[in-house]
Amino acid sequence: MNQHLIAIDLDGTTLNNDAQLSPTTIKTIKAASKAGHIVSIVTGRPYRISQRYYDSLGLKSPMVNFNGALAHIPHEEWHQEYQKNINREIALDLLTHKDELGIDTMTAENKLHLWANRQSNVMADFFPTKLNPNEVLNSNNLTSDPTALTVEYKPGEKDTLIKNIQDNYGSDVDIRVWGGPHNILEVVSKGIQKAMGVSYLAKTYNIDQSNIIAFGDEENDAEMIKYAGRGVAMKNAIPSITALADDQTEVDNQHDGLAHYLNDYLKLDI
C-alpha cells in the first residue's frame, strides 16, 4: 500500500469523551507509523496541552497546532517548522476594551508561552487555573506576537465582539467560534485553517493528495476533511462534517472509531 499521510484531530476523534487515549488507539497509531505511514496530530489545541498525546502515541512526525497556525516536530529542531502569528497590538487592543466588548477571559499564546488576563476554571485545559506574574497578559509581558488568541465572552456579546474584531482587524485575522456549551472564540492569522497545515505536510513529504486520510468531527475540521483524498467523519461528527466527508467510522470516538477504521482500511498488522 502507498505511504499515507494520516491527519488526526484530537478532541472527539482520537480522544474519547474523557479526553483520553485508549489502549486500542495507541496500538493502532503505533502500528500505522511502523507500517511507514506519516501520522500527524492536527488540532486546535495549543502545543502545551497536546504534547502528552503526541508522546503517548510514540510519534516522531510533525504536529499541527492552533488549527494550522503552527507546524513543528516536538522535541527537535525542524527546519521546515512554521508559525503564523498575529500582531500583538490586536491582543492589547482587545484587552484594553475587554469590558465594553464583554470579554471575561483572554489568552494569547505561541508554541512555548501563554499569557492570560486572569485565571479561570472554565475548560481548565485551555484556560489557566493559575498564573505566574510573568504570564499575566499586559504590554510588559507580551513582548512578541502571539500565534492565537482564545477569548471567553459573556453570553449575548458574541455579535458585538465579532463585529469589533472584523471592523478593526478583519483584513489580518480570522475568527472561529467554538462549538459546545461555552462562549469561546479564537482569533488567528488570516487564512489559517487545518487544511493549510495538512497541505504543507503533504508537500514536505511528497504525499499525493489522494493518499491523505483525515479524521474529524467538528466545524474546525471542515477544510481538512474536504481537502483530504479520503476525508473521514467520526460517527459522532456534527451533520455538516458528515455531509462533507467521503466516509464515516462505524462507531464513535468513545468506542475507538478511528482505530477500527484505520486497522481495516490500512490492513495493519496488530
N, C-alpha and C positions, 0 to 999 in steps of 0.2 A: 504494500500500500504506500502511496505517496506520503511524504512528510507533510503534516498538517500544522497549522497554527491554530491552537485552541484557546480562544479568549473566554475567560470565565468571570462573570460577575460574582460578587461575594454574597451580599445580603439577599435572601430569598431565592438564591440559586445554588451556590456551592455550600453555603452555610445552612444549617437547619434553623428552626424557629427560635432556638436558644442561642443563636449566633455561634454555634459550634461546628467543627468538622467531625463527621462520623468516621469510624474506622474504615468503612467501605469506601467512602470518598477519598480518604488519604491513600488507601491501597490502589485505587483506580487511577488517580492522578499520577502516582509514582510509576505505575505500570505504563501509562501513556508516555511519560517522559523517557522511561527506559527503552521504549519502542522507537524512540527517535523523534517524537513529535515535540513541538515547542508549545508548552502550556504557559499561558500568561494570565495572571490576575489583572483584570481591567475593572476598576472600581471607582466609585465616587468617594470612597473613604480616603483620608489622608494616609500617608505612609506610616505615621506613628501608631495607627490602630489597624493596620493591615499586615505589618511585618510578621507578627506572630503566626498568621495563617500561611504566609509565604514559607516560613521556616518549617512549620509543621508538615507542609506538603513536600518538603525536600526540593524545592525549586531552585534552579540556577539561571533561569531565563529572565528577561526583562519583566517588570511590573509597571502598569499604568495606573496612576492615582489622580485624584481630583477630576474624574470624568474625562481624562485626556490631557490635562494641563501639564502632567509630569510623566515622563517615561525614563526608567532607570533600572539598573541591576543592583539590588540591595547588596550591601557588604563589599562592594568593589567599585573601582573607578571604571566607568564605561564611557568610551569616547563618543558614542552616539547618543548619550543622555541629553534630554532637553527638558526645559522647564519654562512654561509660558506664564509670565507674571502680569499683574495689573499695577497701575500707578498707585503708590502708597497714599497719594493725596486723595484718592477716591475713598479709601478706608477712613482717613482722618476727617474728611468732609461728612461722611455718614455718621461718624462718631460725634462730631460737633452738633449735628442736628437730630440726634437719636430720639430725643423726647418728642419733638414735633412729628417725627416720622413713625413713631410707635415701635421703636426698636427696644427690645428687652436685653438681649444678649447678642454680641457680635464677636466672632473670632476672625483673625487674619492669620494665615499661616503659609508656610512653604514646606519644602521637603523635610527640614530638620527643626523648624521653630514654630511655636504657637504663641499668639498674643490674644488676649480677650479683655473686654471691658469689665467683666465681672465673672465670678464663678457661678456655676449653675448646676442644678440637679436634674435638668431636662436632658435626656439622652446622654448619659454620663460618658459614653464612649466618644461622642462628638464634641461636647462642651466640657470644659474643665471643671472639676469639682473643687479644685483648689488652685491658687495662683501664687507663684513667687513674684516678688516685686518687679523683677525684670521682664515678667510675662504680662504685665498689665498693659493693655492697648492704649498707648498715647504717643505723642510725637517724639518723645525722648527715646522710648524703647523701640518703636517701629522705625528702624533706620534703613530698611531695604524694602523693595517692592514685594508684596505678598503674591502667592500663586492663586489663592482663593479666599473669598470671604464667605462665612456662613452666618446667617442672620436669623435669629428667632424674633418674630414680631408679634405685637399684640393682636388678638382677634379683631377682625374688621379693618385692619390697617394695611392689608396686602396691596390693594389697588393704589393707595397713596404712595406707598413705598416704591412699588414697581414704577409708577409714573415718574417719580422723582429721579430714580436711577436712569431710566430711559431718556428723560428730557435732558439730563445733565451729562450722562456718560454713555449713551446708547451706541455711539459710534466706536466705543472702545471695549465694551463689555457685553456679555450675555448673562441673562438671568434664568435660573431654573428653579421652579417651585417644587419642593419635595412632596411626594405622596405621603400618606399616613396621617396619624392623628395630630401631629404637631405643626405649628405655624412656622415653617422654616423655608428659607430660600437661600440659594448660593449665587455668588457673583464670580465669574471667571472671565478671562480674556476673550475677546470677540472670536467666534468661530470654533471655540473649544467644545468638543463632544467626543464620546468614546471611539467613534469610527475613525477619527483622526489618529488616535494612538494606535489602533489596530492596523490601519493602513501603513503607518510609519514602520511598525514592526515587520509587517509582511514584506515591505520593500527592503528593509535592512537584511532580512534573512532569505530574500528571493523566494518567497512563498506566493504562488499564484492565488489570486482572489478566490478561485474555485476550490482551493484547498484550505480555506479558512472556515472554521466552525466557531460560532459564537453563541453563548448561552446567556439568557437574561430573563427578567420578569417584570421590570418596571419601566416607566417612561424614559428614564435616562439611558436605557439600553436600546432605544428605538433605532437610532442611526447605526449602531453597531450590528444589530440584528438584520437590518436592511442591507448593509454593506457586505456582510459575510456571504461567501458562497453557499454556506448552509447556516442559516440563522435558526436557532432552536429556542422556542419559548418553553419555559417551565410550565408544568401542569397548573401551577398556582399563579401564572402570569396574569397581568391585567388584560382585558379584552383587546386593547389596541396593539399590544405586543404579540398576542396570539395571531391577530389578523395579519401582521407584518411577516411573521415567521414562515420559514419553509417547512418546519416540522415542529413537533411538540413532544416533550418527555411523557412517558406513560404514567408516571407518578410524580408527586410534588417534591419540593426541597426537603420536606420532613421525612421522606421515605427514599432518599438517595436517587432522585430522578436523574440528575446529571450523571452520576456514576454509572447507573444502569444503561443510560443511553450511550455513553462513551464505550463501555465494555462491549455492547452489542455492535455498535457501528464500526469500531476500530478492531474488533475481534482480538481483544487484549488477552495476553497470557497471564491470567491471575490464578 
